[in-house]
Amino acid sequence: MTLENYLATVIGVTAVACGPFIIRHRVRIFHVIVDANRAMYGSSGRLLARRSSPWWVGFCGVWLMIIGVGAILVGIFGRE
């Protein structure tokens, strides 16, 4: 195995490990994102906060886990 395989495996394991954390704490993460958007962008940040929801943060957590599984598979089965 090459360095790229090890790197892909490590990134994949990290992504799979962080995915459930993001899903579990999606409301808290969403509130941090909303507060940061309001502070940085003012009225457009408030508009974005009204149109979004914590569901999308959970959705990103699920996709992070799927991408992590893909990275693990590339790390294990990838050949040059």
N, C-alpha and C positions, 0 to 999 in steps of 0.2 A: 504494500500500500504506500501511496505517496503522501506528501504533506497535504495536498488538496483533499484527499480522502479523509484524513484525520480532522482537518479543519471543517469540512462539511459535516462530519459526524458530531463534532463538538457543537457547532452552531445548531444542528438539528436537535440535539438533546436539550440544549438551552431553550430553544423555541418551544419544544414540547413541554418543558417544565414551566415556562412562563405563561403559556396559554391558559391553563386552569386558574392561575393567579389573577390574570386579567378578567376572566369570566366571573370569578367569584367577587372581585372588588370593582366591578364595572361601574356601579353607581358613584362610588367615591372617586374613581378615576375620571368619570364624566364631569363631576362637579369641579375638579381641579382644572380640567380642560376648559370648561365654560368660564370659570373665573379668570383664567389666563387670557382667553379670547376677549372678554369684556375689558380687561385692563389694557390689552394691546390695541384693540381695534375700535373701542367705543361703541357707537350705535350699530355698526355692522356686526360687531361681536355679539351684541344683544339679539340681533335678528337671527344670527346663526344658532344661538342658544335656544331660541324658541322653536326652531325647525328641527332640531336634532334630539336624540334621546339616548339613554344608556344602552339600548338594544344594539346600536351600532358598535359600541365599544366591545360588547360581548361577541358580536359577529366577527370583529377583528381578532379577538382571542381565539375563536374557532379556526379562522383561517391561518393564524400563526401556528397552531398545532398541526394543521394539514401540511403547511409548508415545512414544518420541522420534520414530519414523517418523511416527506419527500427528500429532504436534505440528508436524513439518516440513510435512506435507501441509496441515494447517490454516493454517499460516503462508503457504504458497504460494497455495492455492486459496480461502482464506476471504475472504468478502466481507461487507460490512455492508449 
